[in-house]
Amino acid sequence: MNPSIWSLEPDLVFLNHGSFGACPDPVLEFQAALRARMERQPVQFLTRDLEGLIDDARRSLGEFIGGDPEGLAPVSNATEAVNAVVGSLDLHPGDEIVVTDHGYNACANVVSRAAERSGATVRTVSLPFSGIDPDLVFRRVVDAVGDHTVLVLVDHVTSPTALVLPVERIVAELEGRGVPVLVDGAHAPGMLELDVDALGCSWYAGNCHKWMCAPKGAGFLYARADRRHQLVPAVLSHGYNSPRTDRSRYHLQFDWTGTDDPTAFLCVPEAIRQVGALHEDGWPGLRAAGRALALEGRRLVAEAVEADDLPPEAMIGSMATLPVDALVAPASHTGRSDPLNVALLEEDRIEVPVVSWPRPPHRMLRISAAPYNTEADMQRLADALRMRGVRASGAPGARPGR
């Protein structure tokens, strides 16, 4: 890979691509040109040109993720997409929404708030970390669905534990029963090969700023044809009562939710082109290389902290997590970041997240293998952990009943 196209600090080992991504300079330059065009004639750009530009980006994204462009809507991020879907549901007391305890906290908050306001119930499926496998995930999620289930929210790639869940099997089983599934695919586009049309879920929420390396603020909501009519965006604007018939009501509502900077989504085709060109085998080669490096990084870190009983390789994409013991926080520690995260950043110049999961005191260290990362980066992290005497903690979720 060519490290010169990334603006990351040169002395920093950046192993946290999964949080916010990192956009290569040529794509940022493309965005800057779009912004300059917008500012030269804002009315022309936003009222006359924008719909066509969005349509072009939508077609490119649809080809990349295997999604009908008519079902794709631009949003700022996957959390916004989840807000739109959950906020569009007509929930009643007694309804149930099924989630897992590996889900993203922000999306769990969306579901909890909707349940509080409607009298619905949230059923959280407990999944282990050690001892997990795709069959167990499938069985527990499907078994949690009952006669009153109106939505299942399941992650394609979990954020706190970095596990690829068997969404294809879950969606096929539950949608076949008439139970709608919303897949939180924040980490999947660019990391995994996607065909959302074939997947068959009711809705799919995705980010383009993570593993596709588009600018921040580029996300999408995919809705199956029979699910589009009921959706409204998280922010209502003119499209809600537009009399226009030349575009779908779905696009009229989501393509314009008020004045903002739409250039991040418009850069998606350029990100697909630029990042795909980084590997001689294109995106398939990038995905394979990222997974191989994540597995090697997991091996190196596991040896350093003496971790074992990790999830199977089949559930790993371009990220991996390991349970680690916590460092004792100094008296001056604010609590906003884990002490281990702070020590690695400030003393070793390694940016890697350490989060509490499923609850304190359990902690998970998550490594990302982005196009700019190398095995030397992983070795540097392993050496730093070994030097600090960090050890693997008791595996969270391994106790009976979980």
Number of C-alpha atoms within 10 A of each C-alpha: 11 8 12 11 13 16 11 15 9 10 9 13 23 23 23 19 25 23 16 15 21 24 23 21 14 15 24 18 12 17 22 13 13 18 17 12 13 19 13 11 10 14 12 13 17 18 10 11 13 19 17 10 17 21 18 16 19 25 16 20 22 20 13 17 18 16 24 19 18 19 23 26 23 27 27 20 21 26 23 22 29 27 21 21 24 23 18 14 14 11 20 14 12 14 19 22 25 22 23 22 18 24 21 20 13 13 20 20 12 18 23 15 16 21 21 12 11 14 15 22 21 22 16 16 19 17 22 21 23 20 15 19 20 17 11 14 20 18 12 14 21 18 10 16 19 13 8 13 19 21 23 25 23 26 26 26 29 22 21 23 24 25 27 24 21 19 22 15 15 21 24 15 14 18 15 11 9 9 19 20 23 23 25 27 22 28 30 25 23 24 23 22 14 16 15 21 19 11 18 18 24 23 26 31 31 30 31 30 30 27 28 26 28 30 25 19 20 25 27 28 27 27 29 19 13 9 15 20 12 12 18 22 25 18 13 14 18 13 21 15 11 11 10 10 8 7 10 14 20 21 19 22 21 26 21 22 17 12 8 8 12 23 22 25 27 25 25 27 19 19 25 21 16 18 22 19 14 16 15 10 12 15 22 16 14 23 23 16 18 24 23 17 23 28 20 17 26 24 18 19 27 21 15 21 22 15 19 15 13 17 20 13 14 11 17 21 26 31 31 30 27 26 28 26 18 22 14 10 14 9 6 6 12 10 9 7 12 19 18 24 18 20 17 19 17 11 9 16 17 23 20 23 24 23 23 15 19 19 9 10 13 18 26 25 22 23 28 28 31 27 23 21 19 17 14 11 18 26 17 17 24 22 16 19 19 16 10 14 13 18 19 22 18 16 21 21 18 15 10 6 8 14
